[in-house]
């Protein structure tokens, strides 16, 4: 377990952790209040504090030293809270004037409480839903977002989620149906994939944590979360959580993600889509949380079935204690407003008109110092980053980031929606998304397999390649890997080549598609994050390392060996290579590096420099037309420039409203697809204007 800025000591009174409602009614009332005792405390002390905080007299007449707790209660009327406290101390609650007295029961024995009536599942779910949140982590440098679910685990501002949802992200946004906050990471446990966030609010309710050790196979449970929330918001559907019922199939032995120490997992049979990660798994009879939803192994995506897992909630308790000891503060109200205005991909809450008409609430960014359930009702929607809102031909995506690939046989473009954990299938004739396939975590690289029936998707946030049936446009399986995949290409012998994500020198892998087996490629080690370029025939190809150091170029020798070809030539490769492309006939290699003001053009047979495509500012991507006579280059001056590859002269420019990230060309060469931060922009190639004079 790793903590952030943890205090070395705590004041003794914090161990009581007694949390009450914000308001304190006058004596004689029966106010609602929450109670949490992390350690047993004497009855007399509990009664005194209940009385002080509620303003209602509470006197102890017997068993004042009896221990009470540990206990964790949602807000209840004071009388019910006292009744629960009384059971611990074996006393009973009696009315006394405007207050209460905790007195000995008749005969000196506590009355046996009546067996509680089972709570209907619908009522349990209704209590859970307001306490569950959408969690979004932003990655500004990658222009990406990660989404998951979290839940309130303490009215003292704490929200539990999965660590992989927020790992490395900043800022972190937490959205309830009633309001939104920015959060700070207070504690995390990478081994069990758990994290605790702190937001700037004291909530009036929290989910109760049960005992996961008491869970048994066959128990009825449910999970609530925000599956596909960003996708739904993008299509104008308000932010609402959804619930799936499930049965506990097994308590399976497993291992920690880092230490590989033995750790149990809860296996359930509910369908879990992207976005459920970090959500609560709870009992249907009493609403107690028994696990934190973690992952899904899909066996048949066409029927939306599979095996899902959750981390036992008992792993959460010590993490919550560590988070409470950590003084890290969430963004202030003013900082939150600045964050919301500065993040291009941020979700912004738009007020909903009240029933019967009238003006919507006037505060688009609610004060984060107020409890969320006192905020005006709102609906969430993705607000495009101006000036992208009204651009004709823009196909909205969440945070594309990943690669784009034109289908060689169909009028389609596949775009890896890195932030949406999906692949968008774009009809290039209708210029619209016809399907969104949820293929895994942070998809980046794409490759169409031999025969054109299967799309292979590199899930850079996991350790697998997802398989998509291109006829049915559904995910059909996965190939597990020993590394996190980054880029993909169809290589020699009909094998899929794979580079690794991250900073480790993991080398190159090839996938035997017939056996779906990972095989190492011999030769030079390859740094993580390398990108690939393979000719259309698959007979020759290259891998290029990226990063701040001078780049290195490697040549493929068949499908089994990788050899250094051009290493750290700053004038040709520069640093921070962003894209590499081969001409359709495989004779020329084009390299776009952010550190250079041009795209280097090399002879692919001997790597002799042939020329440069001068753009004057950091080139981010390069793509060739199907006939190889035209090159399109994205660069930092918000243009896509067109070049004649025979003369290396610029022949046209396409001005854009935002910095382009990637470009693709349709099979007939007639359309350009330009990836922006907010989606894919479609333009006719013939509509490109004359070259724009350099500033």
TALIN-V837551 format. One record per backbone hydrogen bond with DSSP energy under -1.0 kcal/mol. CO is the residue of the C=O (numbers start at 0). NH is the residue of the N-H. If there is no record, write none. Layout:
# TALIN-V837551
<<CO	NH> <CO	NH>>
This chain:
# TALIN-V837551
<<1	187> <10	13> <11	14> <12	15> <25	28> <30	77> <32	75> <34	72> <36	70> <40	67> <41	45> <42	46> <43	47> <44	48> <45	49> <46	50> <47	51> <48	52> <49	53> <50	54> <56	99> <58	101> <62	65> <63	43> <65	42> <67	40> <70	36> <72	34> <75	32> <76	80> <77	81> <78	82> <79	83> <80	84> <81	85> <82	86> <83	87> <84	88> <85	90> <91	102> <93	100> <95	98> <98	95> <99	58> <100	93> <101	60> <102	91> <104	107> <119	123> <120	124> <121	125> <122	126> <123	127> <124	128> <127	130> <128	131> <130	151> <132	149> <133	174> <134	147> <135	172> <136	145> <137	169> <138	141> <138	143> <143	138> <145	136> <147	134> <149	132> <150	159> <151	206> <153	157> <156	198> <157	152> <158	196> <159	150> <160	194> <162	166> <165	168> <170	137> <171	182> <172	135> <173	180> <174	133> <178	175> <180	173> <183	197> <186	195> <187	1> <188	193> <190	256> <193	188> <194	160> <195	185> <195	186> <196	158> <197	183> <198	200> <207	288> <210	213> <211	214> <215	218> <218	247> <219	283> <220	245> <221	281> <222	243> <224	241> <225	228> <227	231> <228	232> <229	233> <231	236> <232	235> <241	224> <243	222> <245	220> <247	217> <249	266> <251	264> <253	262> <260	255> <262	253> <264	251> <265	309> <266	248> <266	249> <267	307> <272	275> <273	227> <275	278> <276	148> <278	292> <279	223> <280	289> <280	290> <281	221> <282	286> <287	282> <288	209> <289	312> <290	280> <291	310> <292	277> <294	308> <296	306> <299	302> <299	304> <300	303> <306	296> <307	267> <308	293> <309	265> <310	291> <311	314> <312	315> <315	319> <316	320> <317	321> <318	322> <319	323> <320	324> <322	325> <324	6> <331	335> <332	336> <333	337> <334	338> <335	339> <336	340> <337	341> <338	342> <342	345> <347	380> <349	378> <353	356> <366	369> <370	373> <371	374> <376	351> <378	349> <380	347> <384	387> <387	390> <390	393> <392	681> <394	679> <398	418> <399	401> <399	417> <402	415> <404	413> <409	411> <410	427> <411	406> <412	425> <413	404> <414	423> <415	401> <415	417> <416	421> <421	416> <422	436> <423	414> <424	433> <424	434> <425	412> <426	430> <426	431> <431	426> <434	424> <436	422> <436	438> <440	460> <441	459> <443	402> <444	457> <446	455> <448	451> <452	469> <453	448> <454	467> <455	446> <456	465> <457	443> <457	459> <458	461> <462	480> <463	458> <464	478> <465	456> <466	475> <467	454> <468	472> <468	473> <473	468> <476	466> <478	464> <483	500> <485	444> <486	498> <488	496> <490	493> <491	494> <494	490> <495	510> <496	488> <497	508> <498	485> <499	528> <503	505> <507	520> <508	497> <509	518> <510	495> <511	515> <511	516> <516	511> <518	509> <521	561> <525	506> <530	543> <532	541> <534	537> <539	534> <540	555> <541	532> <542	553> <543	530> <546	575> <550	567> <551	544> <552	564> <552	565> <553	542> <554	562> <559	521> <560	556> <561	523> <562	554> <565	552> <568	571> <568	572> <573	550> <574	594> <575	593> <578	591> <580	589> <582	585> <586	603> <587	582> <588	601> <589	580> <590	599> <591	577> <591	578> <592	595> <596	614> <596	615> <598	612> <599	590> <600	609> <600	610> <601	588> <602	606> <607	602> <610	600> <612	598> <617	635> <620	633> <622	631> <624	627> <628	644> <629	624> <630	642> <631	622> <632	640> <633	619> <633	620> <637	655> <638	634> <639	653> <640	632> <641	650> <641	651> <642	630> <643	647> <648	643> <651	641> <652	688> <653	639> <661	674> <663	672> <665	668> <669	684> <670	665> <671	682> <672	663> <673	680> <674	660> <677	396> <678	675> <679	394> <680	673> <682	671> <683	686> <684	687> <688	652>>
